Amino acid sequence: MKTIYKIFLLALISSGTLFYSCETTELEQLVSPNAISPEQADPDLLLNTIQRAYVTNAITFNDRGAELTRIDYMFGRDYFANYNSSTFDGVWSRSYSSIFANINIIEAQNEADGGGLEFHLGVSKALQAHTLMMLVDFLGDIPFSEALNPDEFPNPMLDDDATVYAAARAMLDEAKAYFAGASVGTATDFFYGGDTDAWVAMVNTLIMRHALTTGNISEFNAIVSTGNFINDSSLDFEFKYGTQLLNPNTRHPDYNADYTTSGANIYQSNWLIWTMQEADKTDGSDDDPRIRYYFFRQVDCTPGASCDPAGNGETLQCSLQTPPAQYAALGIPACFLEDGYWGRSHGNDEGTPPDNFTRTAVGVYPAGGLFDDNRFNGLNQDVGGLGAGIEPIILASYVDFWRAEVALAGGSPGAAAGFVEAGLTKSIAKVQSFGELDTTRDTSFEPDATTVSDFIAAKAALITDTSDDSWNALAEQFFVTMYGGGADSYNFYRRTGYPTTVFPNLDPNPGVFPRTFLYPSVEVIANPNITQRQDNNTQVFWDTQPAGPAFPPAN
Amino acid sequence: MAFVVQLTFAQDKTITGNVTDDTGLPLPGVNIIVKGTATGTQSDFDGNYSIGASVGQTLVYSYVGFTQQEIAVTASTSTVNVQMVPGTELEEVLVVAQGIKREAKALGYAVSTVESADIEQRTEGDVARVLSGKASGVQITSQSGTSGSATNVVIRGYNSITGSNQALFIVDGVPFSSDTNAQGNFLNGNVGSSRFLDLDPNNIESVNVLKGLAAATLYGTAGRNGVIVITTKSGGGGANKSAKKTEITVSQSFFVNEIASLPDYQDKYGNGFDQSFGWFFSNWGPSFNADGVDGYLNDPAGLIDAQGTLAHPYDTSAFLNNLNGGDNELANRFAGVRYEWRPYNSVENFFRTGDVVNTSINIRGNSDDGKLAYNVNYGHLDETGFTPGNNIRRNTLAVGGRAQLTNNFTVSATLNFSRNQVASPPVAASRGNGTLGFSTFANVFFTPRSVDLMGLPYTIPETGGSIYYRNGNDIINPRWTVENAGSTQLTNRVFGTAQLQYDFSDNLNLLYRAGVDFYNERNTQYSNKNGVNFNQAIFGQYITWDNNVRIWDHYLTLSGDYDITDDIGITFTAGATSRSRNFDQQGVQSDGQIVFGVLRHFNFLTQTPIQNTSFRNIVGVFAETSLDYSDWAFLTLSARNDWVSNLPTENNNQFYPSVSASFLPTAAFPSIRSSEWGLNYLKLRAGLGTSAGFPTGFPTVQNLNLAINVNGGANGPITTNAISGFRANPDLKPELISEFEVGFDSRFLNNRVNLNVSYFDRSTEDLIVFKPLAPSSGFTQTQDNIGKVEGDGWEVDLSVDLFKSDKEDGFNWNSRVNFTQSEQIVTEQEEDQILFAGSTAAFLGANAAIRGEQLGVIVGTRILRDDAGNFVVNSAGNYVTEDQVVLDDGRQITPIIGNPNPDYVMNFINTLSYKNFNLGFQFSHTKGGDIASSTIAVLLGRGLIVETEDRANTFILPGVSQSTGQPNEIQINNSQYYFSNVLFGPKELQVYDASVIRLQEVSFGYSVPKKWLEKTPFGSLSVTASGFNLWYDAYNTPDGANFDPNVAGVGIGNGRGFDYINGPSSRRYGLSIKASF
C-alpha cells in the first residue's frame, strides 16, 4: 500500500508539472508570428512594392546603359569580365518576384472582388510591360509564358525575345483599358499623383518606344499624331527623390555617394565632360549650358592639364604616364581634362588615390547637389539640393530625340534638326530649373537665355544631312541629354552605332562590346532550363547591326 | 510483516570492517552485498561499513576500478577489513545518454572521456575551447582570439547542408543552449558569444563525448550532431570517493593574453604605390633609405625631402582644409609641420597585453552515510582582450545537492546562475579595403609602415569625429573606432534541473526530471557620430535588443535492471520527453545621433523596432533495452519517435531505431588474455544508429512581408507589402541520418598501451536545404528535402605509458595521440550547386554543396582558363577572372577553388610526473584543408610583409594572352602582381592550404608534498604554470603573415575555410594556484 501512495505522489508531481508545461508539448504551430499572411495583403501596399522595385530597377538599367555608352564612367577594362553574371541578379529577382508576383496578387484580388483595383492594375501593367521590354533589351530571351507558375513550371523555359516584346505590347493596351475610368483611391502614385491622363500618355509613350525599337514606324507616327504622349516636360516620367537623410534615406543615390564628409566617390565620364566642353576646352564660355548643373568641380586645375603640366603621381597617377596609342592617335584625353574637370576615361581600372576632394562631383541636376559657380569647395552631406533630384526614366526631351531619330532615319534632316532643337530646349529648361535647388549658388554663373538659344541653334544646325556627322551631332546631344538616365542610350547605341565619337576603351583589347548581358547567376544556378552564355555577342531580335567586334565602331 | 521477520531472522550476525584501496587509504562508497540477496550497504567516508549476514553466506565487495572480492561469512567472522586490488580490467562507468550510467565495456559505440584535470585552471572561459584537441572526432574552431568571440563545435564532420551541425551540450542531464546569437552577420558586423561561455570550466567534473548516432538516439533529433555530456561538480552532487565530509577548493589563476598572429611586417618600404609616395592604403611606396632606385630621394613624387621628412598628413589633408573652411584646430596645429619618413610599428603598438584573472571556489560535502551531498561552486572571470575595448567579466554560481531519502525517493537538483558581460570593438568582414563592414581589425592590419597610427591624433577636437592620414579622411581611424564604437552583450542566465527518482526496488525505478534553461542577452551595438566610411559611424547609431531564450525540458522514464539467468542480464529504459524552445527578441534601433557622445535612445533622430519570435516543441517517446551475457557480450536496442511542432501533422514525426553490440574476446576466451605483457583487454563493438533532423522556423506556411519606412523618395517613407520570396513548402519532412560504426577498444603490454579505433560511415537523406528557386518562377528560395550526403571517417585514440613507475613518486610519462579523419561527400543533389554559407558574391566566395564534391567546398572567382586549361592573362598583364564554369555534364557552378575540410586532425598529448612535479604538453596538427585568407591577401597585396620586399624584379604571369592566345609576355611589377591579382583579382589566389602545427598547451606544475601540509589547514596545494597557443606554424602560408587558420571568418554556422580579417588569434600564459582545505 505504501508503495502505491508513493507512486501516486510521484505521478501527481510529474503530471502537475507536465500540466503547467502543456505548452511545451503543443504541436501544429505552423504560422510565423513575424509576418502576415497573403490573405492580409493590402493592394495599396503591394503597389508600393511594385513601384519601388521598378524604380530600383530603373537605376540599374540607367547606370549600366550609361556606363557602356560613356555617359557614365566604366571602371574595369574587359567588358566580359566587367559585367559578370551577378550584374543583373537584383534586377532579375526584383522583376519577377517583387514586381510580377505582386501584380498577380493584385489581379487575383481584383478578380475576387469583381473589380475596384483598376488604377493599381493600370500602373502595374504599364510598369510590367516596360520592365519586360527592358529585360529583353538587356538580356534577350527571357522566361515569360512559363514564368510565375511554380507548381507547373518550377524551372521556366526561355521565351523568344520577340514574343516577349509582343506580349509587353499587348500589356500596354491592357493598361490603357484599366486606366479608363480608374481612380487612384487610397493608393500612392509615385509618378503622376493619380492622374490617369498622364498615365495614358506614359503608356502611349511606351508604345512609341516599342514601335521605335521594333522599327514599326507607322505605329510610332500613329501615336504621335494623337498628341497624347509625353510631349511636355510636365509629363516627364521620372522618380522624384526626397531630402530625408535617415530611416529611410530618400536622397538621390549619387548625391549620397558624392556628398559626404570625406569627399566625392563617383568618377564622372571624361568623354561626356569633354563633349560638353565644346570646341575650346580651356575656356568655359562655349561650354554646353548644362555643364555647371551636371558637374560640380572641387578644384580649378587637374594634374597634367595645361595649368599643371607636371602632373601628380599621388592623386592622378596616369597624369605621369603616356596615353595609350588609340587615344594618342585620336588626340583625346586618356587621363585629364582642362578647366579643373576631373573624371576618368572609359575602362580606367586604377585603384583609388586620395582625390575625393579634388575629383568632379555630380551637380545639381539630376542628383540635387551643388551648382558649380567656381566655388571649388564646400562639399558635404548638408549642401545644395540635399539630394532632392530625380531619376529620369522617360523625359519629354528624350521623346523629341526619338522623333529626331525617326526623322533622320527616314531621310528628313530638317525635321530631325527641329526635334533636336525641341529636345534641347526642353532639356536645358528642365536642367536649369534645378538650379534653384542650390540656394547658395552665385546665379551670375547661370547661362542666360541668349547663350542657351544660341547653343541650341548651333547644335540643331549641325544636322544637315544623313551623314555620320549629322548622326553624331544628334546622338551626342541625345546622350548629353540623358545624363542621369541612360537606359535608352544603350538601345540607341546598338540600334544606330552612333555616336562614333565616344572614347574607346583604354584597353586596346577590351573584347566585344556587350550586345546583351549574361543571364543572372541567381537564375542560371537554380534553373537547369537556362544555359549561361559564354560570351556577350548575342544580339537582341531588334538588333540588326553587324556582329561584334565590327560593330559598334568605337569599341 | 512476514518479510520483515525473515530479514530479522537472516541478520543473525553483524559484520563490521574497513575497506581500503591498494595504497591503504580508506575507500568510501564500496558496495558490499550479501550474495544472492537484496541486502547491501556502502562503506562510509572513512571506509567503514557494517552489514548483517548469516553464517554460510558470502559478502561481495565491489568498486569501480577494483577487482570484485568475495569473502565467506563464517561463525568466527565479525570484523572484515578488505584491501581492494585494482582491477586488471578497468570497469569504467560512463554517463551515457540521458544520464544513464553504463559500464564502458557494454557500449557498442565510441565514447571519449575528458576528466576535470584536463579542463580546470585553463585560461579560456569558454568550455568548448578548453576541450580543443582533447578528444578525437571533435572539431573546435574559434571565431577569433577576441575575448568572448564565438566558438564552433562539430563532431564527426558536417552532415547537414543548411541545418545546424553544432554538437548538443547536455549539462547535468538536460540540454544546455550553446547558441550563438550573433549581432548581425559576418559582412555587416559579427560580435556575439557562444553560450558555452556561461559555464565555468572549473566547475566541470567530467565530460563524455558521444560521437555516434547509436550513442545519441535517446537524445532524439537534438543529438544528431553528437553530444557532449557534461557533469558539473554540482550535478555530481558531491558524492566522490575522495571527498571528505567537507572540502573547500580554491583556485586562482592569472594569465597574460597577447595577440599571437601578429604579422612580421617589413621595414624597408613605406606608404605609396609603384615606389612613389602617396597617402594611400598601400605600402608600395619608396624605400626608407634615401638613395638607390627606390630611395625616397629618387621618388618621382618628390614629396620627401633630404632630411627624410614630408608634409604632415594633417597639414595637407583636403578634409581638414575643407572642415570649417580650413579653420580648425588640427589644420592650424599641423600647418607647416613636417613628418618623419620612417617605419612606426603601428600595428605592433596598437594591440595591448591583456590579462585573464580567474577565481574558482568549490565547496562540497557529504553526510556521513553518503546519502546527502551538496556542492557549491563560485567562479569569477575577469578577462581583458589584447584589443582595446575588448573584455569579459563573468560571475557564475552553481549549487547542487542530492538526497537519498529513507522512503526510496532520491531527490537531486542543481541550479546555476551566470552573469556575463562581454564587450568588443566592432568586428566585421573586410577584403582589405575597408568596405565590407564596420570593423576594427582590417584598418589596423593594413596600416602602412610609415603611418604613425599611435602618434597621430585620432579625434577632431571640434566634432569628436575620426581623423586619419588619408587626404580625404575616407578611412576610419581604428583608435577612434575602439573608443567610440563597439558591442556589448550582457547575459543573465539561469539553468537548472530537478530530479526525483523512486526506487520500487533495487531493480526498478521511475524517474522524472525537469530542466529549465533561461537566458536574457542584452545586446548593445553603438557608434558615436562623425566617424567616416560607414553610416553607423557617420551618423551615429545605437541599437539595443534583448534575446530571451527559454528551454523547457521534461523527461520521464521507467528503468529496470534484472538478471534473467545467472548469465543473462537485462536493463531497460522507456520514457517520454518534451523539449520546448522559445526565442523572443525585442529591441530598438536608433539612428542619427544628436549630441555627440550620448548613447541613449532619446538622443537619436529615428527609431526602428526590432522584434522577432520563434518557438518549436519536440515531443519524443523512446525505449532502450540492453542484454548482457556473461559479462562478455552486450546488445543494446533503442528506438525513438519524435514529433515536431513546426511541420504539419502528416510529416511531423520521425521514427528512428538504433542497435549496438559489444563483445569482449578477452572475457569470453580467457586463454587469449594476458595479465602481464600480452593482450590485456579487447572489446569489439559495432553500432547502427539513426536520427532525425527537423527544420527550424516556420517553413510550411506562406508569408507576406510588411515593411515600414521604405524609401519612397519625395513621397517620404512608405509602407510596403510583398509576397515573401521564400516559398512555403507544406510537404517538407524531416531529414534522416543514419550511421554505421565499428571499432575496438584494447589494452595490452600490462595495460600500458591503450588503443581504441573507430570507423564510421554515415549518410543523411532527404536533407533539409534552403534551395534557391529560379526567380522567374516568382520565388527566390524555399526549404526542401533534397539530396544526400554520405561520408565516413576514422577515429583513433592511442595511449602509451612510456614510463610507469611502481613507486608513488616515481617517473611517469603518458603519451596520448588522437587522430580523426573524415570526409563527407554530396552524393545526390538536383541543384547544380547550393551556396549555404559565405556570400553569393563570387568575389567573396561561399561554401557550396555540389554533387560529387566534399560538402562545403569553397567556390569563388578564379583565373579564367582557356580550352586547353591555360591561365588567361589580359593586355595589362593581369589574370582574367571568371565566376562561373560549366562542368562536362552541363552543370553550371561557381568555380571550386578550395576544400576547407582537413585531411586529418591529430593531437599529441603528454603528461609527465616525477615526485611532486608534473609536466604536460599538447601538440595539435591539422593536415590539409584550405582557407581563403583575406588577411594574407591584404598583407601581400598592400606590400606589408617581408615576402614583398623584393621590388626590383618584374613578373610575367604564366598563362596565355587573352587577345592572341600566345604565351603571355607582359611584365608586371611586384605591386601589380600582389595588388591587382592576389588582393583584388581572382579569389582563387587567396586560397592557401591551412595545415597547421600548434603547441596547444604546456603546463608545469608542482604539488606541495602532503607531509609539509600536515600542520597547515591545507589539504592540498599546487602551483601550475601554463601556456596556451604558445607557438604555431601554418607551414603552407607565407611566413611573414604569421597567419593562424583557427578562425571562423563567416561566423558560427556551417561556413568554414574563410578569413576576412575578422580578428587575430590569442596566446596566453600564466600561473595558477589551487588549494583545498
HADDOCK unambig.tbl for C-alpha pairs under 7 A between the chains (distance, minus, plus):
assign (segid A and resid 14 and name CA) (segid B and resid 512 and name CA) 6.60 0.50 0.50
assign (segid A and resid 24 and name CA) (segid B and resid 578 and name CA) 6.62 0.50 0.50
assign (segid A and resid 24 and name CA) (segid B and resid 579 and name CA) 6.51 0.50 0.50
assign (segid A and resid 24 and name CA) (segid B and resid 580 and name CA) 4.92 0.50 0.50
assign (segid A and resid 24 and name CA) (segid B and resid 617 and name CA) 5.88 0.50 0.50
assign (segid A and resid 25 and name CA) (segid B and resid 578 and name CA) 6.18 0.50 0.50
assign (segid A and resid 25 and name CA) (segid B and resid 617 and name CA) 6.09 0.50 0.50
assign (segid A and resid 25 and name CA) (segid B and resid 619 and name CA) 6.09 0.50 0.50
assign (segid A and resid 26 and name CA) (segid B and resid 617 and name CA) 6.74 0.50 0.50
assign (segid A and resid 26 and name CA) (segid B and resid 645 and name CA) 6.71 0.50 0.50
assign (segid A and resid 27 and name CA) (segid B and resid 617 and name CA) 6.86 0.50 0.50
assign (segid A and resid 27 and name CA) (segid B and resid 644 and name CA) 6.47 0.50 0.50
assign (segid A and resid 27 and name CA) (segid B and resid 645 and name CA) 3.99 0.50 0.50
assign (segid A and resid 28 and name CA) (segid B and resid 645 and name CA) 4.83 0.50 0.50
assign (segid A and resid 28 and name CA) (segid B and resid 646 and name CA) 5.96 0.50 0.50
assign (segid A and resid 28 and name CA) (segid B and resid 647 and name CA) 6.43 0.50 0.50
assign (segid A and resid 28 and name CA) (segid B and resid 648 and name CA) 5.87 0.50 0.50
assign (segid A and resid 28 and name CA) (segid B and resid 649 and name CA) 6.70 0.50 0.50
assign (segid A and resid 29 and name CA) (segid B and resid 645 and name CA) 5.28 0.50 0.50
assign (segid A and resid 29 and name CA) (segid B and resid 646 and name CA) 5.31 0.50 0.50
assign (segid A and resid 30 and name CA) (segid B and resid 646 and name CA) 4.85 0.50 0.50
assign (segid A and resid 30 and name CA) (segid B and resid 647 and name CA) 6.38 0.50 0.50
assign (segid A and resid 30 and name CA) (segid B and resid 698 and name CA) 5.66 0.50 0.50
assign (segid A and resid 30 and name CA) (segid B and resid 700 and name CA) 6.66 0.50 0.50
assign (segid A and resid 30 and name CA) (segid B and resid 701 and name CA) 6.53 0.50 0.50
assign (segid A and resid 31 and name CA) (segid B and resid 698 and name CA) 6.12 0.50 0.50
assign (segid A and resid 31 and name CA) (segid B and resid 701 and name CA) 6.10 0.50 0.50
assign (segid A and resid 32 and name CA) (segid B and resid 698 and name CA) 5.48 0.50 0.50
assign (segid A and resid 33 and name CA) (segid B and resid 613 and name CA) 6.55 0.50 0.50
assign (segid A and resid 34 and name CA) (segid B and resid 612 and name CA) 6.06 0.50 0.50
assign (segid A and resid 34 and name CA) (segid B and resid 613 and name CA) 6.64 0.50 0.50
assign (segid A and resid 35 and name CA) (segid B and resid 703 and name CA) 5.92 0.50 0.50
assign (segid A and resid 35 and name CA) (segid B and resid 704 and name CA) 6.10 0.50 0.50
assign (segid A and resid 35 and name CA) (segid B and resid 705 and name CA) 5.67 0.50 0.50
assign (segid A and resid 35 and name CA) (segid B and resid 706 and name CA) 6.93 0.50 0.50
assign (segid A and resid 36 and name CA) (segid B and resid 703 and name CA) 5.85 0.50 0.50
assign (segid A and resid 36 and name CA) (segid B and resid 704 and name CA) 5.20 0.50 0.50
assign (segid A and resid 36 and name CA) (segid B and resid 705 and name CA) 6.41 0.50 0.50
assign (segid A and resid 37 and name CA) (segid B and resid 702 and name CA) 6.65 0.50 0.50
assign (segid A and resid 37 and name CA) (segid B and resid 703 and name CA) 4.95 0.50 0.50
assign (segid A and resid 37 and name CA) (segid B and resid 704 and name CA) 5.12 0.50 0.50
assign (segid A and resid 38 and name CA) (segid B and resid 703 and name CA) 6.18 0.50 0.50
assign (segid A and resid 38 and name CA) (segid B and resid 704 and name CA) 5.13 0.50 0.50
assign (segid A and resid 38 and name CA) (segid B and resid 723 and name CA) 6.78 0.50 0.50
assign (segid A and resid 41 and name CA) (segid B and resid 721 and name CA) 6.45 0.50 0.50
assign (segid A and resid 42 and name CA) (segid B and resid 721 and name CA) 6.79 0.50 0.50
assign (segid A and resid 45 and name CA) (segid B and resid 719 and name CA) 6.18 0.50 0.50
assign (segid A and resid 45 and name CA) (segid B and resid 720 and name CA) 4.47 0.50 0.50
assign (segid A and resid 45 and name CA) (segid B and resid 721 and name CA) 4.86 0.50 0.50
assign (segid A and resid 46 and name CA) (segid B and resid 720 and name CA) 6.02 0.50 0.50
assign (segid A and resid 46 and name CA) (segid B and resid 721 and name CA) 4.75 0.50 0.50
assign (segid A and resid 46 and name CA) (segid B and resid 722 and name CA) 5.78 0.50 0.50
assign (segid A and resid 48 and name CA) (segid B and resid 720 and name CA) 5.52 0.50 0.50
assign (segid A and resid 49 and name CA) (segid B and resid 720 and name CA) 5.33 0.50 0.50
assign (segid A and resid 49 and name CA) (segid B and resid 721 and name CA) 6.30 0.50 0.50
assign (segid A and resid 49 and name CA) (segid B and resid 722 and name CA) 6.28 0.50 0.50
assign (segid A and resid 52 and name CA) (segid B and resid 712 and name CA) 6.99 0.50 0.50
assign (segid A and resid 81 and name CA) (segid B and resid 881 and name CA) 6.48 0.50 0.50
assign (segid A and resid 81 and name CA) (segid B and resid 882 and name CA) 7.00 0.50 0.50
assign (segid A and resid 93 and name CA) (segid B and resid 775 and name CA) 5.28 0.50 0.50
assign (segid A and resid 96 and name CA) (segid B and resid 775 and name CA) 6.11 0.50 0.50
assign (segid A and resid 96 and name CA) (segid B and resid 776 and name CA) 5.41 0.50 0.50
assign (segid A and resid 96 and name CA) (segid B and resid 778 and name CA) 5.30 0.50 0.50
assign (segid A and resid 97 and name CA) (segid B and resid 725 and name CA) 6.36 0.50 0.50
assign (segid A and resid 97 and name CA) (segid B and resid 775 and name CA) 6.26 0.50 0.50
assign (segid A and resid 97 and name CA) (segid B and resid 778 and name CA) 4.36 0.50 0.50
assign (segid A and resid 97 and name CA) (segid B and resid 779 and name CA) 5.55 0.50 0.50
assign (segid A and resid 98 and name CA) (segid B and resid 722 and name CA) 6.72 0.50 0.50
assign (segid A and resid 101 and name CA) (segid B and resid 778 and name CA) 5.50 0.50 0.50
assign (segid A and resid 102 and name CA) (segid B and resid 722 and name CA) 6.37 0.50 0.50
assign (segid A and resid 102 and name CA) (segid B and resid 723 and name CA) 6.43 0.50 0.50
assign (segid A and resid 143 and name CA) (segid B and resid 776 and name CA) 6.55 0.50 0.50
assign (segid A and resid 147 and name CA) (segid B and resid 776 and name CA) 5.28 0.50 0.50
assign (segid A and resid 147 and name CA) (segid B and resid 777 and name CA) 5.03 0.50 0.50
assign (segid A and resid 148 and name CA) (segid B and resid 776 and name CA) 6.22 0.50 0.50
assign (segid A and resid 148 and name CA) (segid B and resid 777 and name CA) 4.28 0.50 0.50
assign (segid A and resid 148 and name CA) (segid B and resid 778 and name CA) 4.66 0.50 0.50
assign (segid A and resid 149 and name CA) (segid B and resid 777 and name CA) 5.84 0.50 0.50
assign (segid A and resid 150 and name CA) (segid B and resid 777 and name CA) 5.11 0.50 0.50
assign (segid A and resid 154 and name CA) (segid B and resid 777 and name CA) 5.94 0.50 0.50
assign (segid A and resid 155 and name CA) (segid B and resid 774 and name CA) 6.14 0.50 0.50
assign (segid A and resid 155 and name CA) (segid B and resid 777 and name CA) 6.73 0.50 0.50
assign (segid A and resid 156 and name CA) (segid B and resid 776 and name CA) 6.72 0.50 0.50
assign (segid A and resid 156 and name CA) (segid B and resid 777 and name CA) 6.58 0.50 0.50
assign (segid A and resid 240 and name CA) (segid B and resid 713 and name CA) 5.85 0.50 0.50
assign (segid A and resid 240 and name CA) (segid B and resid 714 and name CA) 5.41 0.50 0.50
assign (segid A and resid 241 and name CA) (segid B and resid 713 and name CA) 3.97 0.50 0.50
assign (segid A and resid 241 and name CA) (segid B and resid 714 and name CA) 4.71 0.50 0.50
assign (segid A and resid 242 and name CA) (segid B and resid 713 and name CA) 4.63 0.50 0.50
assign (segid A and resid 242 and name CA) (segid B and resid 714 and name CA) 3.91 0.50 0.50
assign (segid A and resid 242 and name CA) (segid B and resid 716 and name CA) 6.59 0.50 0.50
assign (segid A and resid 247 and name CA) (segid B and resid 606 and name CA) 6.63 0.50 0.50
assign (segid A and resid 247 and name CA) (segid B and resid 709 and name CA) 6.28 0.50 0.50
assign (segid A and resid 248 and name CA) (segid B and resid 709 and name CA) 5.70 0.50 0.50
assign (segid A and resid 248 and name CA) (segid B and resid 710 and name CA) 5.99 0.50 0.50
assign (segid A and resid 248 and name CA) (segid B and resid 711 and name CA) 5.30 0.50 0.50
assign (segid A and resid 248 and name CA) (segid B and resid 717 and name CA) 6.30 0.50 0.50
assign (segid A and resid 249 and name CA) (segid B and resid 711 and name CA) 6.41 0.50 0.50
assign (segid A and resid 250 and name CA) (segid B and resid 711 and name CA) 5.34 0.50 0.50
assign (segid A and resid 250 and name CA) (segid B and resid 712 and name CA) 6.62 0.50 0.50
assign (segid A and resid 250 and name CA) (segid B and resid 713 and name CA) 4.58 0.50 0.50
assign (segid A and resid 250 and name CA) (segid B and resid 716 and name CA) 6.79 0.50 0.50
assign (segid A and resid 251 and name CA) (segid B and resid 713 and name CA) 6.72 0.50 0.50
assign (segid A and resid 262 and name CA) (segid B and resid 319 and name CA) 6.44 0.50 0.50
assign (segid A and resid 262 and name CA) (segid B and resid 472 and name CA) 5.14 0.50 0.50
assign (segid A and resid 262 and name CA) (segid B and resid 473 and name CA) 5.49 0.50 0.50
assign (segid A and resid 262 and name CA) (segid B and resid 474 and name CA) 5.15 0.50 0.50
assign (segid A and resid 263 and name CA) (segid B and resid 472 and name CA) 6.20 0.50 0.50
assign (segid A and resid 313 and name CA) (segid B and resid 301 and name CA) 5.88 0.50 0.50
assign (segid A and resid 314 and name CA) (segid B and resid 277 and name CA) 6.92 0.50 0.50
assign (segid A and resid 314 and name CA) (segid B and resid 278 and name CA) 5.00 0.50 0.50
assign (segid A and resid 314 and name CA) (segid B and resid 301 and name CA) 6.92 0.50 0.50
assign (segid A and resid 353 and name CA) (segid B and resid 280 and name CA) 6.33 0.50 0.50
assign (segid A and resid 354 and name CA) (segid B and resid 279 and name CA) 6.92 0.50 0.50
assign (segid A and resid 354 and name CA) (segid B and resid 280 and name CA) 6.75 0.50 0.50
assign (segid A and resid 354 and name CA) (segid B and resid 470 and name CA) 6.71 0.50 0.50
assign (segid A and resid 354 and name CA) (segid B and resid 471 and name CA) 5.46 0.50 0.50
assign (segid A and resid 354 and name CA) (segid B and resid 472 and name CA) 6.04 0.50 0.50
assign (segid A and resid 356 and name CA) (segid B and resid 472 and name CA) 5.62 0.50 0.50
assign (segid A and resid 357 and name CA) (segid B and resid 318 and name CA) 6.05 0.50 0.50
assign (segid A and resid 357 and name CA) (segid B and resid 472 and name CA) 6.13 0.50 0.50
assign (segid A and resid 377 and name CA) (segid B and resid 322 and name CA) 6.95 0.50 0.50
assign (segid A and resid 378 and name CA) (segid B and resid 322 and name CA) 6.57 0.50 0.50
assign (segid A and resid 509 and name CA) (segid B and resid 875 and name CA) 6.82 0.50 0.50
assign (segid A and resid 509 and name CA) (segid B and resid 963 and name CA) 6.55 0.50 0.50
assign (segid A and resid 522 and name CA) (segid B and resid 774 and name CA) 6.98 0.50 0.50
assign (segid A and resid 523 and name CA) (segid B and resid 774 and name CA) 4.88 0.50 0.50
assign (segid A and resid 523 and name CA) (segid B and resid 775 and name CA) 5.99 0.50 0.50
assign (segid A and resid 525 and name CA) (segid B and resid 832 and name CA) 6.21 0.50 0.50
assign (segid A and resid 525 and name CA) (segid B and resid 833 and name CA) 6.75 0.50 0.50
assign (segid A and resid 525 and name CA) (segid B and resid 892 and name CA) 6.43 0.50 0.50
assign (segid A and resid 525 and name CA) (segid B and resid 893 and name CA) 6.84 0.50 0.50
assign (segid A and resid 526 and name CA) (segid B and resid 772 and name CA) 5.75 0.50 0.50
assign (segid A and resid 526 and name CA) (segid B and resid 773 and name CA) 5.43 0.50 0.50
assign (segid A and resid 526 and name CA) (segid B and resid 774 and name CA) 4.98 0.50 0.50
assign (segid A and resid 526 and name CA) (segid B and resid 831 and name CA) 6.44 0.50 0.50
assign (segid A and resid 527 and name CA) (segid B and resid 774 and name CA) 5.25 0.50 0.50
